[in-house]
Amino acid sequence: MKTDVIINRDALCALRELPDESAHCAVTSPPYYALRDYGLDAQIGREDTPEQYIDRLVAVFHELKRVLRSDGTFWLNIADTYCGTGSKGSYTDPKNPKGRNGQALSIARKAANCKQKDLIGIPWLLAFALRADGWYLRSDIIWQKDNPMPESCKDRPSRCYEHIFLLSKSKQYFYDSAAIAEPVAPGTAARYRQGRSAGSKYTEEIPGQGKVQGINRARKGGYYDDALIPTMRNKRDVWLINTVPYKGGHFAAFPPKLAETCILAGCPKGGIVIDPFFGSGTTGKAAKDLDRHYIGIEINIEYCALARARIGGDDS
């Protein structure tokens, strides 16, 4: 199978032509529901109801499951949509009042059992539908942004996070925890060194913390030699990754570090990463920079050109 390629086709049609169990990992961010109009008849995200949107994505990702190896992982970035709201009151970039490349904000349709201004719950509707379709729903990772898109709302907190769902095809799958491990905090290392005084069998009084179960009590000071104190810890499920500027014509490009983190954990070196909603090619560039191969599928020919300019690769 040819890799390092950009396929200009509808995602479902393109996936149907790929062989079984041919990719190690999938990283993607599909168009969000009812937020933007990319001007294509077959685009996903402009359906009349959230249920139709979910059904279309489940169909695409069902085919993706077939293409993934049995030990493959699927990293899905998705955000929510409010019901019955549209461009009124939303943020508009003064440099691009209609959106880049003529993209236009759409009006979210009425959703069943949702009132105007309700969150629809798109991420969890999709996650549960994928679980019902056979995927293992392994983690809900919060992608937190310190520089989110400004919002003019005054009756709720401004949004600053999106979901990254980690799904797998099987119970056992490739996951390199060491590749994305985080440094242990200095305070944690200090607690290893200092230990805590012995308390009761069941609880002990910790200054500033109150009573703590004895089972959670650290060893006495000196138990851990410096050489035994861990320097890294397992990565947690809140990732602080800021968005980065992108000068191309794709408005919703996600940051390279996000794709890199998923690929490091989910794909071995030399493996194949697939993105059925390739956009401007962030996943492909990250894969190439990390010595992996990529397959990008993108329905918009203009975005294919953007991706090719960023990372190279063939069109088909």
For each residue, the residues with C-beta under 8 A, 3 or more apart:
1: 18 19 22
2: 5 314 316
3: 272 293 294 295
4: 284 288 293 294 295 312 313 314
5: 2 294 295 296 313 314 315 316
6: 278 281 284 296 297 298 304 307 308 313 314 315 316
7: 14 295 296 297 298 315 316
8: 298 299 301 304 315 316
9: 13 14 297 299
10: 13 14 42 299
11: 14 15 44 60 276 277 297 299
12: 15 16 56 59 60 63
13: 9 10 16 17
14: 7 9 10 11 17 18 276 297
15: 11 12 18 60 63 64 66 67 276 297
16: 12 13 63
17: 13 14
18: 1 14 15 22 23 67 274 295
19: 1 22 67
20: 66 67
21: 66 67 68 69 70 72
22: 1 18 19 67 69 272
23: 18 26 67 68 69 72 271 272 273 274 295
24: 68 69 71 72 174 266 267 268 271 272 273 292
25: 68 72 73 74 75 174 262 263 266 267 271 272 273 274
26: 23 64 68 72 73 74 75 273 274 275 276
27: 75 259 262 263 266 273 275 283 286
28: 75 76 77 275 276 277 278 283
29: 76 77 78 252 254 277 279
30: 44 45 57 60 76 78 276 277
31: 35 36 38 43 44 45 252 277
32: 35 36 45 78 79 81 122 252
33: 45 47 50 53 81 108 120 122
34: 45 46 53 81 106 107 108 109
35: 31 32 45 81 105 106 108
36: 31 32 45 99 103 104 105 106 251 252
37: 43 46 103 104 105 106
38: 31 43 45 101 103 300
39: 43 102 103
40: 43 299 300
41:
42: 10 299
43: 31 37 38 39 40 46 299
44: 11 30 31 47 53 56 57 60 277
45: 30 31 32 33 34 35 36 38 53
46: 34 37 43 106
47: 33 44 50 52 53 56
48: 52 109
49: 52 53 109 111 112
50: 33 47 53 54 81 109 111 112 120 122 125
51: 54 55 112
52: 47 48 49 55 56
53: 33 34 44 45 47 49 50 56 57 122
54: 50 51 57 58 122 125 126 129
55: 51 52 58 59 129
56: 12 44 47 52 53 59 60
57: 30 44 53 54 60 61 126 129
58: 54 55 61 62 126 129 130 133
59: 12 55 56 62 63
60: 11 12 15 30 44 56 57 63 64 276
61: 57 58 64 65 74 76 130 133 135
62: 58 59 65 66 133 134
63: 12 15 16 59 60 66 67
64: 15 26 60 61 67 68 74 274 276
65: 61 62 68 74 133 134 135 169
66: 15 20 21 62 63
67: 15 18 19 20 21 22 23 63 64 274
68: 21 23 24 25 26 64 65 72 73 74 169 274
69: 21 22 23 24 72 169
70: 21 169 170
71: 24 169 170 172 173 174
72: 21 23 24 25 26 68 69 168 169 173 174 266
73: 25 26 68 138 166 167 168 169 173 174 175 265 266 267
74: 25 26 61 64 65 68 135 165 166 167 168 169
75: 25 26 27 28 164 165 166 167 262 266
76: 28 29 30 61 126 130 163 164 165 167
77: 28 29 143 162 163 164 254 258
78: 29 30 32 122 123 126 162 163 165
79: 32 122 123 159 162 163
80: 119 120 121 122 123
81: 32 33 34 35 50 108 119 120 122
82: 85 108 117 118 119 120
83: 108 110 111 114 115 116 117 118 119 120
84: 108 110 114 115 116 117 118
85: 82 88 89 90 107 108 116 117
86: 90 105 106 107 108
87: 90 92 104 105 106 107
88: 85
89: 85 152 153
90: 85 86 87 105 151 152
91: 149 150 151 152
92: 87 97
93: 96 97 99
94: 97
95:
96: 93 99 100 251
97: 92 93 94
98: 102 103 104
99: 36 93 96 102 103 104 105 251
100: 96 103 249 250 251
101: 38 249 250 251 302
102: 39 98 99
103: 36 37 38 39 98 99 100 251
104: 36 37 87 98 99
105: 35 36 37 86 87 90 99
106: 34 35 36 37 46 86 87
107: 34 85 86 87
108: 33 34 35 81 82 83 84 85 86 111 120
109: 34 48 49 50
110: 83 84 114
111: 49 50 83 108 114 118 120
112: 49 50 51
113:
114: 83 84 110 111 118 120
115: 83 84 118
116: 83 84 85
117: 82 83 84 85
118: 82 83 84 111 114 115
119: 80 81 82 83
120: 33 50 80 81 82 83 108 111 114 125
121: 80 124 125
122: 32 33 50 53 54 78 79 80 81 125 126
123: 78 79 80 126 127 163 165
124: 121 127 128
125: 50 54 120 121 122 128 129
126: 54 57 58 76 78 122 123 129 130 165
127: 123 124 130 131 137 140 163 165
128: 124 125 131 132 137
129: 54 55 57 58 125 126 132 133
130: 58 61 76 126 127 133 135 137 165 167
131: 127 128 135 136 137
132: 128 129
133: 58 61 62 65 129 130
134: 62 65
135: 61 65 74 130 131 167 168 169
136: 131 167 168 169 170 171 173
137: 127 128 130 131 140 165 167
138: 73 166 167 168
139: 165 166 237
140: 127 137 163 164 165 237
141: 163 164 165 166 237 238 239
142: 161 162 163 164 237 238 239
143: 77 161 162 163 164 239 241 258
144: 160 161 238 239 240 241
145: 148 160 161 162 240 241 242 243
146: 160 240 242
147: 242 243
148: 145 151 158 159 160 161 243
149: 91 159
150: 91 158
151: 90 91 148 158 159
152: 89 90 91
153: 89 156 158
154:
155:
156: 153
157:
158: 148 150 151 153
159: 79 148 149 151
160: 144 145 146 148
161: 142 143 144 145 148
162: 77 78 79 142 143 145
163: 76 77 78 79 123 127 140 141 142 143
164: 75 76 77 140 141 142 143 239 258 262
165: 74 75 76 78 123 126 127 130 137 139 140 141
166: 73 74 75 138 139 141 266
167: 73 74 75 76 130 135 136 137 138
168: 72 73 74 135 136 138 171 173
169: 65 68 69 70 71 72 73 74 135 136 173
170: 70 71 136 173
171: 136 168
172: 71
173: 71 72 73 136 168 169 170
174: 24 25 71 72 73 266 267 268
175: 73 265 266
176: 179 180 264 265 266 268
177: 180 181 234 235 265
178: 181 232
179: 176 264 265
180: 176 177 235 261 264 265
181: 177 178 232 233 234 235
182: 232 233 234 235 236
183: 231 232 233
184: 188 189 229 230 231 232 233
185: 188 189
186: 189 190
187: 190 191
188: 184 185 191 192 233
189: 184 185 186 192 193 229 231
190: 186 187 193 194
191: 187 188 194 195 196 218
192: 188 189 195 218 224 229 230
193: 189 190 221 222 224 226 229
194: 190 191 221
195: 191 192 218 219 220 221 222 223 224
196: 191 199 204 206 217 218 220
197: 204 220
198: 204 217 220
199: 196 203 204 205 212 214 217
200: 203 204 214
201: 214
202: 213 214
203: 199 200 211 212 213 214
204: 196 197 198 199 200 211 212 214 217
205: 199 210 211 212
206: 196 209 210 211 212
207:
208:
209: 206 212
210: 205 206
211: 203 204 205 206
212: 199 203 204 205 206 209 216 217
213: 202 203 216 217
214: 199 200 201 202 203 204 217
215:
216: 212 213
217: 196 198 199 204 212 213 214
218: 191 192 195 196
219: 195 223 224
220: 195 196 197 198 223
221: 193 194 195
222: 193 195
223: 195 219 220
224: 192 193 195 219 228 229
225: 228 229
226: 193 229
227:
228: 224 225
229: 184 189 192 193 224 225 226
230: 184 192 233
231: 183 184 189
232: 178 181 182 183 184
233: 181 182 183 184 188 230 236
234: 177 181 182
235: 177 180 181 182 239 261 265
236: 182 233
237: 139 140 141 142
238: 141 142 144
239: 141 142 143 144 164 235 258 261
240: 144 145 146
241: 143 144 145 255 257 258 261
242: 145 146 147 255
243: 145 147 148 254 255
244: 255 256
245:
246: 250 253 280
247:
248: 253 280 306 309 310
249: 100 101 302 303 306
250: 100 101 246 253 279 280 303 306
251: 36 96 99 100 101 103
252: 29 31 32 36 279
253: 246 248 250 279 280 282
254: 29 77 243 258 259 282
255: 241 242 243 244 258 259 282
256: 244 259 260 282 285 286 289
257: 241 260 261
258: 77 143 164 239 241 254 255 261 262 282
259: 27 254 255 256 262 263 282 283 285 286 287
260: 256 257 263 264 286 289 290
261: 180 235 239 241 257 258 264 265
262: 25 27 75 164 258 259 265 266
263: 25 27 259 260 266 267 273 283 286 287 290 292
264: 176 179 180 260 261 267 290
265: 73 175 176 177 179 180 235 261 262
266: 24 25 27 72 73 75 166 174 175 176 262 263
267: 24 25 73 174 263 264 271 272 273 287 292
268: 24 174 176 271
269: 290 291 292
270: 291 292 293
271: 23 24 25 267 268 292 293
272: 3 22 23 24 25 267 292 293 294 295
273: 23 24 25 26 27 263 267 283 284 286 287 292 293 294 295
274: 18 23 25 26 64 67 68 294 295 296 297
275: 26 27 28 278 283 284 294 295 296 297
276: 11 14 15 26 28 30 60 64 297
277: 11 28 29 30 31 44 297 298
278: 6 28 275 281 283 284 296 297 298 303 304 307
279: 29 250 252 253 282 298 303 306 307
280: 246 248 250 253 303 306 307 310
281: 6 278 284 285 296 303 306 307 308 310 311 313
282: 253 254 255 256 258 259 279 285 286
283: 27 28 259 263 273 275 278 286 287 294 296
284: 4 6 273 275 278 281 287 288 294 296 307 310 311 313
285: 256 259 281 282 288 289 310 311
286: 27 256 259 260 263 273 282 283 289 290
287: 259 263 267 273 283 284 290 292 293 294
288: 4 284 285 291 292 293 294 311 312
289: 256 260 285 286
290: 260 263 264 269 286 287
291: 269 270 288
292: 24 263 267 269 270 271 272 273 287 288
293: 3 4 270 271 272 273 287 288
294: 3 4 5 272 273 274 275 283 284 287 288 313
295: 3 4 5 7 18 23 272 273 274 275
296: 5 6 7 274 275 278 281 283 284 307 313
297: 6 7 9 11 14 15 274 275 276 277 278
298: 6 7 8 277 278 279 303 304 307
299: 8 9 10 11 40 42 43
300: 38 40 303 304
301: 8 304 305
302: 101 249 305 306
303: 249 250 278 279 280 281 298 300 306 307
304: 6 8 278 298 300 301 307 308 315
305: 301 302 308 309
306: 248 249 250 279 280 281 302 303 309 310
307: 6 278 279 280 281 284 296 298 303 304 310 311 313
308: 6 281 304 305 311 312 313 315
309: 248 305 306
310: 248 280 281 284 285 306 307
311: 281 284 285 288 307 308
312: 4 288 308
313: 4 5 6 281 284 294 296 307 308
314: 2 4 5 6
315: 5 6 7 8 304 308
316: 2 5 6 7 8
